[in-house]
Amino acid sequence: MAKILLVEDEPDIAELVIAWLKNDHHVVDFVANGEDALSSLTVYQYDAIILDWMLPGVSGVEVCRKFRNRGGTTPILMLTAKRHVDEKEAGLDAGADDYLTKPFELKELSARIRALLRRPSAFSGTVLKVGPIVMDTATYKVTKVDEVIQLLPKEFALLEFFMRHPNQVFSAEALLDRVWTSDSEASPETIRTYIKRLRKKIDDEGKQSMLNTVHGVGYKLVEPE
């Protein structure tokens, strides 16, 4: 699940996209113009933004530029009817992470959103540290108090995601969307299995796990007391 801001002035398109994203278990806020988009982005935090290029008043490109200039790092997917490379380049240069040309397939929209959500919101370097756990994403090495922890590739990916978002709770579905590929047959039970594996490898026996279960909600990584 992700919280997404949709900025689209065409009601028919907006209605279809909102219904589709909600069916994908996302939470969607909707505004129809650039001014309201900038207001929402000032008040609320989103996991992704779907932004139409052609908006009344403040254009989508200007919304993107202003949001980035004030430090916004949320990934932005720009919707555009413009097909010329130089126009798409202008959107990317303004700070968009990806673009989708109208008309588009809703399945492709979902795939692009999943790809954006798998990216870290801001580059935080190749070395991550939470409590005694240190991860070097460049060398794929994980250590705990200088002792190497051997992780399978998907265990590494899941732990990396948690370490890039410490103290944040993620549902099993959100973890599947962000860590597993869209064509994967993984399920929430898969997440539970990997959480158990990671706990055995990173936790100290007899102590509170760093991977906390928030009952009815999901999981989060916290530093040990």
NUVEX-661059 format. One line per 10 residues: number of its first residue (from 1); their letters; for each residue x, y, z of N, C-alpha, C, O. Coordinates in nm, 3 decimals, m for minus. Atoms other than C-alpha are relative to their C-alpha. Layout:
N
NUM) A) X/Y/Z/X/Y/Z/X/Y/Z/X/Y/Z | ... $
***
This chain:
225
1) MAKILLVEDE) 0.083/m0.120/0.000/0.000/0.000/0.000/0.087/0.125/0.000/0.187/0.132/0.072 | m0.070/m0.128/0.003/0.119/0.349/m0.083/m0.103/0.112/0.002/m0.217/0.094/m0.042 | 0.086/m0.118/0.005/m0.029/0.693/m0.034/0.044/0.083/m0.119/0.158/0.128/m0.127 | m0.033/m0.063/0.128/m0.045/0.857/m0.375/m0.083/0.126/m0.021/m0.203/0.127/0.006 | 0.072/m0.121/0.041/m0.135/1.209/m0.485/m0.018/m0.003/m0.151/0.080/m0.010/m0.226 | 0.032/m0.007/0.143/m0.310/1.218/m0.824/m0.039/0.143/m0.033/m0.130/0.199/0.028 | 0.030/m0.136/0.046/m0.310/1.556/m1.000/m0.040/m0.009/m0.146/0.045/m0.026/m0.233 | 0.053/0.022/0.135/m0.533/1.535/m1.308/m0.127/0.082/m0.018/m0.218/0.073/0.064 | 0.115/m0.088/0.019/m0.782/1.784/m1.453/m0.108/m0.060/m0.090/m0.213/0.001/m0.107 | 0.102/0.066/0.082/m0.968/1.541/m1.682/m0.077/m0.099/0.087/m0.022/m0.202/0.126 $
11) PDIAELVIAW) 0.077/0.083/m0.095/m1.248/1.388/m1.468/m0.008/m0.146/m0.037/0.003/m0.233/0.049 | 0.014/0.140/0.041/m1.289/1.072/m1.675/0.128/m0.079/0.027/0.123/m0.191/0.077 | m0.128/0.067/m0.024/m0.919/0.986/m1.656/0.023/m0.014/0.149/0.066/m0.120/0.197 | m0.020/0.004/m0.145/m0.904/1.075/m1.288/m0.082/m0.110/0.065/m0.033/m0.183/0.151 | 0.088/0.102/m0.058/m1.200/0.851/m1.205/0.053/m0.140/m0.026/0.052/m0.225/0.064 | m0.053/0.131/0.034/m1.047/0.554/m1.387/0.126/m0.031/0.080/0.141/m0.140/0.134 | m0.127/0.021/m0.069/m0.703/0.600/m1.230/m0.023/m0.022/0.150/0.040/m0.109/0.210 | 0.029/0.015/m0.143/m0.843/0.642/m0.877/m0.054/m0.139/0.030/m0.009/m0.206/0.123 | 0.059/0.133/m0.021/m1.055/0.326/m0.907/0.106/m0.109/m0.016/0.108/m0.205/0.061 | m0.104/0.100/0.025/m0.759/0.132/m1.047/0.100/m0.006/0.114/0.137/m0.114/0.160 $
21) LKNDHHVVDF) m0.099/m0.004/m0.108/m0.515/0.245/m0.779/m0.058/m0.052/0.131/0.011/m0.121/0.207 | 0.063/0.051/m0.121/m0.762/0.173/m0.501/m0.014/m0.152/m0.007/m0.001/m0.221/0.094 | 0.006/0.145/0.017/m0.808/m0.176/m0.644/0.136/m0.064/0.025/0.144/m0.181/0.061 | m0.136/0.046/m0.030/m0.429/m0.207/m0.609/0.036/0.024/0.147/0.151/0.007/0.187 | m0.015/m0.019/m0.144/m0.479/m0.125/m0.237/0.081/0.124/0.038/0.140/0.129/0.146 | m0.065/m0.125/m0.032/m0.331/0.223/m0.256/m0.102/0.099/0.058/m0.222/0.087/0.034 | 0.082/m0.111/m0.048/m0.465/0.528/m0.073/0.025/0.118/m0.093/0.139/0.156/m0.115 | m0.016/m0.102/0.103/m0.531/0.806/m0.324/m0.064/0.132/0.044/m0.183/0.136/0.077 | 0.052/m0.136/m0.013/m0.567/1.181/m0.267/m0.006/0.059/m0.140/0.082/0.035/m0.222 | 0.019/m0.052/0.136/m0.697/1.369/m0.571/m0.021/0.152/0.002/m0.100/0.203/0.081 $
31) VANGEDALSS) 0.023/m0.142/0.026/m0.670/1.733/m0.682/0.003/0.020/m0.150/0.059/m0.061/m0.224 | 0.018/m0.020/0.143/m0.747/1.883/m1.022/0.079/0.116/m0.057/0.066/0.147/m0.176 | m0.079/m0.112/0.052/m0.506/2.177/m1.050/0.132/0.013/0.075/0.151/m0.045/0.182 | m0.133/m0.014/m0.054/m0.151/2.282/m0.979/0.005/0.069/0.135/0.086/0.032/0.221 | m0.001/m0.071/m0.127/m0.229/2.523/m0.697/m0.037/m0.093/0.116/0.029/m0.092/0.220 | 0.041/0.093/m0.106/m0.411/2.257/m0.495/0.106/m0.108/0.020/0.125/m0.157/0.132 | m0.107/0.099/m0.013/m0.129/2.012/m0.569/0.111/0.052/0.090/0.157/m0.019/0.179 | m0.107/m0.059/m0.081/0.131/2.246/m0.421/m0.045/0.014/0.146/0.036/m0.004/0.237 | 0.052/m0.011/m0.137/m0.092/2.303/m0.117/0.003/m0.136/0.069/0.046/m0.146/0.184 | 0.001/0.134/m0.058/m0.136/1.929/m0.060/0.141/m0.047/0.032/0.165/m0.111/0.134 $
41) LTVYQYDAII) m0.138/0.043/m0.019/0.237/1.870/m0.098/0.068/0.075/0.113/0.170/0.030/0.166 | m0.052/m0.074/m0.115/0.302/2.134/0.167/m0.044/m0.063/0.131/0.029/m0.062/0.230 | 0.060/0.050/m0.124/0.075/1.967/0.422/0.023/m0.148/0.021/0.050/m0.192/0.133 | m0.001/0.145/m0.014/0.088/1.595/0.349/0.126/m0.061/m0.061/0.192/m0.001/m0.145 | m0.112/0.076/0.055/0.357/1.336/0.278/m0.054/m0.117/m0.081/m0.144/m0.188/m0.036 | 0.047/0.105/0.090/0.310/1.095/m0.012/0.115/m0.093/m0.037/0.232/m0.056/m0.030 | m0.099/0.097/0.048/0.487/0.783/m0.137/0.027/0.018/m0.148/0.135/m0.018/m0.196 | m0.018/m0.023/0.143/0.435/0.880/m0.501/m0.099/0.107/m0.045/m0.202/0.129/0.018 | 0.085/m0.104/0.057/0.285/1.157/m0.714/m0.021/m0.033/m0.147/0.074/m0.058/m0.221 | 0.034/0.013/0.142/0.104/1.111/m1.046/m0.045/0.138/m0.046/m0.147/0.189/0.003 $
51) LDWMLPGVSG) 0.017/m0.143/0.031/0.114/1.451/m1.214/m0.022/0.022/m0.148/0.064/m0.012/m0.230 | 0.029/m0.030/0.140/m0.052/1.560/m1.537/0.080/0.123/m0.044/0.095/0.219/0.032 | m0.079/m0.113/0.052/0.157/1.792/m1.755/m0.089/0.122/m0.020/m0.056/0.231/0.026 | 0.088/m0.112/0.037/m0.133/2.008/m1.881/m0.105/0.022/0.108/m0.205/m0.050/0.113 | 0.093/m0.032/m0.107/m0.308/2.160/m1.580/m0.042/0.146/m0.011/0.036/0.228/m0.060 | 0.040/m0.141/m0.001/m0.511/2.481/m1.547/0.082/0.077/0.103/0.111/0.026/0.211 | m0.079/m0.080/m0.093/m0.313/2.761/m1.385/0.145/m0.044/m0.001/0.213/m0.030/m0.102 | m0.137/0.046/m0.013/0.016/2.619/m1.262/0.014/m0.135/m0.071/m0.058/m0.229/m0.039 | m0.016/0.123/0.077/0.137/2.352/m1.505/0.064/m0.110/0.085/0.121/m0.084/0.190 | m0.061/0.112/m0.070/0.250/2.008/m1.399/0.151/0.013/0.009/0.211/m0.021/0.111 $
61) VEVCRKFRNR) m0.145/m0.019/m0.002/0.608/2.090/m1.496/0.039/0.101/0.107/0.138/0.082/0.176 | m0.031/m0.101/m0.101/0.599/2.400/m1.274/m0.022/m0.053/0.141/0.054/m0.022/0.232 | 0.022/0.065/m0.130/0.449/2.201/m0.985/0.121/m0.085/0.036/0.171/m0.081/0.148 | m0.115/0.088/m0.020/0.731/1.950/m1.025/0.124/0.081/0.038/0.195/0.048/0.133 | m0.118/m0.082/m0.024/0.998/2.221/m1.039/m0.004/0.065/0.138/0.096/0.065/0.210 | 0.011/m0.067/m0.130/0.867/2.409/m0.734/0.014/m0.100/0.115/0.077/m0.071/0.216 | m0.008/0.104/m0.104/0.830/2.087/m0.532/0.145/m0.043/0.021/0.190/m0.056/0.134 | m0.140/0.040/m0.010/1.188/1.982/m0.609/0.085/0.113/0.058/0.176/0.088/0.138 | m0.080/m0.112/m0.047/1.324/2.331/m0.544/m0.011/0.021/0.151/0.080/0.074/0.213 | 0.014/m0.014/m0.145/1.188/2.326/m0.191/0.037/m0.129/0.074/0.006/m0.145/0.192 $
71) GGTTPILMLT) m0.056/0.117/m0.065/1.346/1.989/m0.122/m0.083/m0.126/m0.007/m0.045/m0.226/0.055 | 0.085/0.119/0.010/1.067/1.743/m0.211/0.070/m0.112/m0.073/0.128/m0.092/m0.179 | m0.069/0.116/0.059/1.201/1.395/m0.286/m0.095/m0.111/m0.045/m0.050/m0.213/m0.098 | 0.097/0.103/0.037/0.879/1.199/m0.348/0.009/m0.030/m0.150/0.015/0.063/m0.230 | m0.008/0.032/0.143/0.898/1.010/m0.681/m0.123/0.050/m0.076/m0.235/0.041/m0.027 | 0.106/m0.060/0.082/0.694/1.172/m0.958/m0.010/m0.070/m0.134/0.089/m0.083/m0.207 | 0.032/0.054/0.132/0.532/1.002/m1.256/m0.083/0.105/m0.073/m0.192/0.140/m0.027 | 0.071/m0.106/0.073/0.428/1.261/m1.514/m0.081/m0.061/m0.114/m0.031/m0.141/m0.192 | 0.087/0.040/0.109/0.133/1.200/m1.745/0.001/0.110/m0.105/m0.019/0.227/m0.073 | m0.010/m0.102/0.102/0.166/1.376/m2.077/m0.055/m0.049/m0.134/m0.041/m0.166/m0.169 $
81) AKRHVDEKEA) 0.043/0.029/0.137/0.006/1.391/m2.421/0.110/0.040/m0.097/0.097/0.019/m0.218 | m0.110/m0.047/0.083/0.332/1.537/m2.549/0.092/m0.116/m0.037/0.131/m0.196/0.048 | m0.077/0.115/0.047/0.533/1.297/m2.761/0.141/0.037/m0.045/0.223/m0.052/m0.067 | m0.133/m0.039/0.045/0.835/1.502/m2.865/0.102/m0.021/0.111/0.075/0.004/0.228 | m0.104/0.033/m0.098/1.158/1.401/m2.696/0.040/0.122/0.081/0.061/0.111/0.202 | m0.045/m0.119/m0.072/1.255/1.759/m2.607/m0.101/0.042/0.106/m0.062/0.097/0.209 | 0.102/m0.035/m0.098/0.922/1.812/m2.426/0.006/m0.097/0.119/m0.008/m0.055/0.234 | m0.016/0.096/m0.108/0.964/1.491/m2.228/0.126/0.030/0.080/0.129/0.016/0.202 | m0.125/m0.036/m0.067/1.319/1.598/m2.152/m0.021/0.115/0.097/0.038/0.118/0.205 | 0.028/m0.114/m0.088/1.185/1.922/m2.006/m0.065/m0.046/0.130/m0.034/0.006/0.237 $
91) GLDAGADDYL) 0.065/0.052/m0.119/0.964/1.727/m1.766/0.097/m0.072/0.091/0.093/m0.055/0.213 | m0.100/0.072/m0.079/1.249/1.502/m1.655/0.099/0.097/0.063/0.141/0.078/0.177 | m0.093/m0.099/m0.054/1.479/1.803/m1.613/m0.063/0.081/0.113/0.008/0.132/0.199 | 0.068/m0.072/m0.107/1.215/1.967/m1.393/m0.004/m0.081/0.128/m0.034/m0.027/0.235 | m0.005/0.082/m0.120/1.246/1.674/m1.154/m0.087/m0.123/m0.003/m0.093/m0.197/0.096 | 0.081/0.121/0.009/1.008/1.404/m1.278/0.091/m0.122/m0.008/0.200/m0.116/m0.064 | m0.079/0.123/0.001/1.133/1.047/m1.229/m0.033/m0.088/m0.121/0.050/m0.167/m0.165 | 0.043/0.083/0.111/0.936/0.891/m1.513/m0.118/0.071/m0.066/m0.176/0.163/m0.008 | 0.117/m0.057/0.066/0.665/0.976/m1.765/m0.077/m0.110/m0.071/m0.023/m0.215/m0.104 | 0.088/0.094/0.067/0.372/0.800/m1.926/m0.083/0.081/m0.099/m0.148/0.178/m0.061 $
101) TKPFELKELS) 0.067/m0.076/0.105/0.225/0.917/m2.256/m0.145/m0.044/m0.014/m0.174/m0.163/m0.022 | 0.141/0.029/0.021/m0.153/0.941/m2.294/m0.024/m0.030/m0.147/0.041/0.029/m0.233 | 0.072/0.088/m0.093/m0.342/0.730/m2.378/0.091/m0.113/0.047/0.184/m0.151/m0.023 | m0.086/0.103/m0.057/m0.192/0.462/m2.155/m0.085/m0.113/0.056/m0.203/m0.097/0.085 | 0.065/0.115/m0.061/m0.278/0.118/m2.023/0.012/0.010/0.152/0.118/0.044/0.203 | m0.004/m0.008/m0.146/m0.368/0.106/m1.654/0.099/m0.099/0.060/0.158/m0.072/0.165 | m0.098/0.097/m0.050/m0.153/m0.204/m1.609/0.141/0.058/m0.007/0.224/0.032/0.081 | m0.131/m0.063/0.010/0.147/m0.006/m1.729/0.016/0.107/0.108/0.124/0.123/0.165 | m0.003/m0.098/m0.109/0.059/0.272/m1.483/0.037/m0.068/0.131/0.122/m0.018/0.205 | m0.030/0.074/m0.123/0.064/0.017/m1.201/0.146/m0.044/0.004/0.213/m0.032/0.107 $
111) ARIRALLRRP) m0.138/0.048/0.005/0.398/m0.124/m1.315/0.098/0.114/0.025/0.197/0.096/0.096 | m0.090/m0.114/m0.019/0.558/0.220/m1.327/m0.005/0.052/0.144/0.097/0.094/0.199 | 0.013/m0.041/m0.140/0.422/0.311/m0.983/0.077/m0.097/0.089/0.147/m0.054/0.181 | m0.075/0.099/m0.079/0.561/m0.015/m0.840/0.150/0.024/m0.012/0.223/0.015/0.086 | m0.142/m0.025/0.020/0.898/0.066/m0.993/0.046/0.123/0.078/0.154/0.122/0.138 | m0.036/m0.121/m0.075/0.900/0.414/m0.840/0.002/m0.027/0.149/0.089/0.024/0.220 | 0.007/0.028/m0.143/0.801/0.281/m0.499/0.114/m0.088/0.048/0.146/m0.088/0.166 | m0.114/0.083/m0.039/1.091/0.036/m0.504/0.128/0.083/0.013/0.228/0.035/0.068 | m0.119/m0.083/m0.009/1.335/0.325/m0.532/0.004/0.071/0.135/m0.101/0.108/0.188 | m0.008/m0.081/m0.122/1.467/0.495/m0.218/m0.039/0.143/m0.031/m0.010/0.193/m0.140 $
121) SAFSGTVLKV) 0.047/m0.136/0.023/1.315/0.842/m0.176/0.114/0.099/m0.018/0.097/0.202/m0.083 | m0.116/m0.087/0.016/1.659/0.999/m0.154/0.125/m0.086/0.014/0.128/m0.180/0.094 | m0.122/0.080/m0.007/2.008/0.864/m0.209/0.064/0.018/0.137/0.089/0.130/0.180 | m0.054/m0.007/m0.136/2.152/0.781/0.131/0.137/m0.065/0.009/0.182/m0.101/0.118 | m0.134/0.057/m0.001/2.490/0.643/0.026/m0.004/m0.151/m0.012/m0.111/m0.212/m0.014 | m0.008/0.145/0.017/2.611/0.287/m0.010/0.008/m0.074/0.133/m0.015/m0.194/0.137 | m0.010/0.063/m0.131/2.660/0.220/0.362/m0.116/0.043/0.088/m0.136/0.162/0.114 | 0.115/m0.025/m0.086/2.352/0.190/0.581/0.029/m0.058/0.138/0.096/m0.160/0.150 | m0.024/0.048/m0.136/2.353/0.149/0.959/m0.125/0.021/0.085/m0.178/0.132/0.092 | 0.110/m0.007/m0.098/2.073/0.071/1.204/0.043/m0.085/0.119/0.058/m0.207/0.107 $
131) GPIVMDTATY) m0.050/0.072/m0.117/2.187/m0.021/1.554/0.134/m0.063/m0.032/0.222/0.003/m0.087 | m0.128/0.067/0.026/2.468/m0.279/1.529/0.013/m0.055/m0.142/0.118/m0.108/m0.179 | 0.000/0.055/0.135/2.374/m0.376/1.172/0.055/0.102/m0.099/0.007/0.215/m0.105 | m0.059/m0.086/0.102/2.589/m0.227/0.894/m0.010/m0.071/m0.134/0.028/m0.188/m0.147 | 0.016/0.058/0.134/2.512/m0.286/0.527/0.072/0.087/m0.102/0.051/0.208/m0.107 | m0.064/m0.068/0.114/2.732/m0.194/0.232/m0.069/m0.049/m0.126/m0.049/m0.163/m0.168 | 0.079/0.042/0.116/2.502/m0.199/m0.069/0.086/m0.014/m0.125/0.045/m0.077/m0.222 | m0.089/0.011/0.116/2.797/m0.164/m0.309/0.068/m0.136/m0.005/0.088/m0.191/m0.113 | m0.070/0.129/m0.005/2.970/m0.483/m0.193/m0.091/m0.115/0.044/m0.047/m0.230/0.051 | 0.097/0.100/m0.046/2.655/m0.665/m0.074/0.050/m0.072/0.125/0.040/m0.194/0.138 $
141) KVTKVDEVIQ) m0.053/0.055/m0.124/2.811/m0.713/0.266/m0.078/0.054/0.119/m0.102/0.175/0.130 | 0.071/m0.038/m0.122/2.622/m0.710/0.596/0.078/m0.051/0.120/0.117/m0.168/0.125 | m0.073/0.040/m0.120/2.795/m0.713/0.931/m0.076/0.042/0.125/m0.156/0.136/0.123 | 0.053/m0.035/m0.131/2.693/m0.707/1.295/0.116/m0.010/0.098/0.168/m0.118/0.125 | m0.117/m0.010/m0.088/2.965/m0.591/1.534/0.119/m0.070/m0.069/0.188/m0.152/m0.010 | m0.112/0.049/0.082/3.217/m0.674/1.257/m0.009/m0.148/m0.038/0.083/m0.200/m0.101 | 0.019/0.139/0.042/3.081/m1.028/1.214/m0.089/m0.004/m0.123/m0.198/0.053/m0.123 | 0.075/0.003/0.126/2.963/m1.102/0.860/m0.127/m0.085/0.015/m0.123/m0.195/0.070 | 0.127/0.072/0.002/2.597/m1.205/0.822/m0.027/m0.043/m0.144/m0.032/0.041/m0.234 | 0.026/0.052/0.134/2.526/m1.428/0.524/m0.149/0.006/m0.030/m0.230/m0.053/0.041 $
151) LLPKEFALLE) 0.140/m0.016/0.038/2.201/m1.333/0.351/m0.023/m0.046/m0.143/0.061/m0.026/m0.230 | 0.043/0.031/0.135/2.021/m1.472/0.050/m0.040/0.131/m0.070/m0.070/0.229/m0.002 | 0.028/m0.125/0.071/1.952/m1.212/m0.225/m0.129/0.069/0.043/m0.130/0.190/0.063 | 0.126/m0.063/m0.038/1.589/m1.154/m0.129/0.001/0.043/0.146/m0.062/0.143/0.181 | m0.018/m0.042/m0.139/1.678/m1.141/0.241/0.074/0.133/0.004/0.039/0.224/0.080 | m0.077/m0.124/0.008/1.933/m0.874/0.155/m0.088/0.116/m0.046/m0.085/0.224/0.012 | 0.085/m0.106/0.054/1.681/m0.676/m0.050/m0.104/0.047/0.102/m0.129/0.166/0.115 | 0.100/m0.036/m0.101/1.419/m0.688/0.225/0.064/0.078/0.114/0.009/0.179/0.160 | m0.068/m0.071/m0.108/1.666/m0.585/0.494/0.045/0.139/m0.046/0.036/0.235/0.030 | m0.039/m0.130/0.052/1.797/m0.305/0.272/m0.118/0.096/0.000/m0.104/0.213/0.038 $
161) FFMRHPNQVF) 0.119/m0.087/0.002/1.445/m0.171/0.229/m0.032/0.049/0.141/m0.058/0.168/0.161 | 0.027/m0.040/m0.138/1.387/m0.173/0.605/0.105/0.100/0.050/0.070/0.196/0.118 | m0.106/m0.088/m0.049/1.724/m0.007/0.670/m0.006/0.139/m0.064/0.040/0.236/m0.006 | 0.020/m0.131/0.064/1.642/0.271/0.424/m0.123/0.071/0.056/m0.141/0.191/0.035 | 0.122/m0.059/m0.058/1.313/0.327/0.608/m0.017/m0.044/0.145/m0.119/m0.103/0.180 | 0.009/0.045/m0.140/1.385/0.267/0.979/m0.118/0.064/0.072/m0.155/0.178/0.046 | 0.110/m0.046/m0.085/1.099/0.299/1.228/m0.129/0.030/m0.077/m0.221/0.091/m0.022 | 0.123/m0.015/0.077/0.839/0.302/0.948/m0.068/m0.136/m0.014/m0.002/m0.238/m0.038 | 0.075/0.125/0.007/0.565/0.040/0.942/m0.046/m0.026/m0.144/m0.098/0.064/m0.210 | 0.043/0.038/0.134/0.496/m0.147/0.618/m0.081/m0.129/0.008/m0.041/m0.225/0.074 $
171) SAEALLDRVW) 0.081/0.121/0.007/0.221/m0.398/0.551/0.071/m0.103/m0.086/0.163/m0.071/m0.161 | m0.057/0.105/0.084/0.305/m0.732/0.392/m0.022/0.032/m0.148/0.066/0.007/m0.231 | 0.030/m0.034/0.139/0.137/m0.611/0.073/0.093/0.109/m0.051/0.141/0.103/m0.165 | m0.091/m0.107/0.041/0.348/m0.294/0.066/0.141/m0.054/m0.023/0.209/m0.012/m0.117 | m0.132/0.059/0.017/0.664/m0.499/0.111/0.008/m0.082/m0.127/0.110/m0.081/m0.196 | 0.003/0.076/0.126/0.562/m0.728/m0.174/0.011/0.093/m0.120/0.083/0.064/m0.215 | m0.002/m0.096/0.110/0.503/m0.427/m0.398/0.137/0.064/m0.018/0.179/0.091/m0.131 | m0.124/m0.079/0.007/0.832/m0.261/m0.313/0.126/m0.085/m0.011/0.228/m0.037/m0.059 | m0.121/0.083/m0.001/1.072/m0.552/m0.279/m0.007/m0.113/m0.102/0.096/m0.155/m0.156 | 0.017/0.110/0.095/0.928/m0.825/m0.502/m0.042/0.054/m0.136/m0.104/0.161/m0.143 $
181) TSDSEASPET) 0.041/m0.043/0.133/0.878/m0.799/m0.878/m0.148/m0.022/m0.020/m0.211/m0.102/0.050 | 0.145/0.003/0.021/0.529/m0.751/m1.016/m0.051/m0.136/m0.045/m0.167/m0.170/m0.021 | 0.045/0.132/0.049/0.519/m1.098/m1.175/0.031/m0.112/0.100/0.017/m0.230/0.068 | m0.033/0.099/m0.101/0.625/m1.271/m0.854/m0.127/m0.066/0.054/m0.233/m0.004/0.059 | 0.112/0.072/m0.061/0.399/m1.534/m0.699/0.008/0.005/0.152/m0.062/m0.069/0.221 | m0.015/m0.014/m0.145/0.506/m1.426/m0.350/m0.130/0.049/0.062/m0.210/0.116/m0.004 | 0.121/m0.034/m0.072/0.234/m1.378/m0.088/0.036/0.056/0.138/0.153/0.054/0.175 | m0.030/m0.045/m0.137/0.201/m1.228/0.263/0.067/m0.108/0.084/0.146/m0.077/0.173 | m0.065/0.108/m0.073/0.302/m1.570/0.393/0.150/m0.002/m0.031/0.233/m0.036/0.054 | m0.140/m0.010/0.038/0.627/m1.526/0.199/0.071/0.104/0.086/0.183/0.082/0.132 $
191) IRTYIKRLRK) m0.058/m0.105/m0.083/0.690/m1.203/0.388/0.023/m0.051/0.141/0.129/m0.029/0.199 | m0.015/0.053/m0.137/0.630/m1.375/0.722/0.120/m0.096/0.008/0.195/m0.095/0.106 | m0.112/0.094/0.002/0.878/m1.646/0.624/0.134/0.073/m0.002/0.226/0.037/0.071 | m0.125/m0.074/0.010/1.148/m1.395/0.529/0.027/0.082/0.127/0.142/0.098/0.167 | m0.018/m0.072/m0.126/1.088/m1.191/0.845/0.059/m0.094/0.105/0.150/m0.055/0.178 | m0.053/0.099/m0.096/1.148/m1.506/1.053/0.146/m0.031/m0.029/0.226/m0.041/0.064 | m0.139/0.029/0.036/1.467/m1.581/0.860/0.092/0.115/0.040/0.200/0.092/0.096 | m0.084/m0.114/m0.034/1.600/m1.230/0.905/0.017/0.013/0.151/0.126/0.047/0.198 | m0.011/m0.009/m0.145/1.523/m1.234/1.276/0.106/m0.097/0.054/0.183/m0.062/0.143 | m0.098/0.099/m0.045/1.729/m1.549/1.320/0.143/0.046/m0.029/0.236/0.011/0.044 $
201) KIDDEGKQSM) m0.134/m0.038/0.042/2.023/m1.387/1.142/0.049/0.131/0.061/0.169/0.149/0.078 | m0.046/m0.131/m0.046/2.026/m1.032/1.284/m0.025/0.024/0.148/0.035/0.115/0.206 | 0.034/m0.026/m0.140/1.880/m1.060/1.636/0.092/m0.074/0.096/0.155/m0.174/0.061 | m0.070/0.069/m0.108/2.048/m1.151/1.963/m0.099/m0.089/0.074/m0.209/m0.046/0.107 | 0.088/0.095/m0.066/1.900/m1.458/2.128/m0.041/0.052/0.138/0.041/0.098/0.216 | 0.052/m0.042/m0.129/1.677/m1.373/2.422/m0.030/0.148/0.012/m0.077/0.193/0.116 | 0.026/m0.143/m0.003/1.649/m1.005/2.330/m0.112/0.037/m0.098/m0.145/m0.040/m0.189 | 0.107/m0.050/0.086/1.374/m0.800/2.165/0.049/0.007/m0.144/0.159/0.056/m0.171 | m0.037/m0.002/0.141/1.379/m0.840/1.787/0.006/0.143/m0.053/m0.073/0.229/m0.014 | m0.005/m0.129/0.069/1.486/m0.545/1.574/m0.113/0.013/m0.102/m0.154/0.124/m0.136 $
211) LNTVHGVGYK) 0.112/m0.001/0.094/1.212/m0.645/1.330/m0.129/m0.019/0.079/m0.167/m0.131/0.114 | 0.121/0.004/m0.082/0.895/m0.558/1.518/m0.123/m0.030/m0.084/m0.137/0.019/m0.196 | 0.130/0.021/0.061/0.552/m0.690/1.427/m0.099/0.097/0.064/m0.117/0.096/0.186 | 0.107/m0.088/m0.047/0.282/m0.424/1.457/m0.130/m0.070/m0.037/m0.173/m0.067/m0.152 | 0.112/0.090/0.027/m0.022/m0.648/1.491/m0.114/0.070/m0.074/m0.160/0.178/m0.036 | 0.109/m0.053/0.081/m0.287/m0.590/1.229/0.044/0.106/m0.099/m0.037/0.155/m0.177 | m0.048/m0.107/0.088/m0.065/m0.342/1.043/0.115/m0.049/m0.088/0.106/m0.045/m0.211 | m0.114/0.043/0.080/0.274/m0.482/0.938/0.125/m0.014/0.083/0.121/m0.063/0.196 | m0.131/0.021/m0.063/0.642/m0.473/1.027/0.082/0.129/m0.009/0.062/0.212/m0.098 | m0.092/m0.111/0.006/0.909/m0.217/1.108/0.133/m0.040/0.063/0.139/m0.129/0.148 $
221) LVEPE) m0.134/0.024/m0.052/1.283/m0.214/1.179/0.033/0.110/0.100/0.024/0.229/0.066 | m0.032/m0.098/m0.104/1.388/m0.042/1.502/0.138/m0.032/0.059/0.182/m0.147/0.058 | m0.127/0.022/m0.067/1.718/0.007/1.680/m0.025/m0.064/0.136/m0.120/m0.027/0.205 | 0.020/0.064/m0.132/1.757/m0.215/1.988/0.024/0.100/0.112/0.105/0.192/0.098 | m0.016/m0.090/m0.114/1.727/m0.043/2.324/0.136/m0.024/0.066/0.169/0.042/0.165 $
***
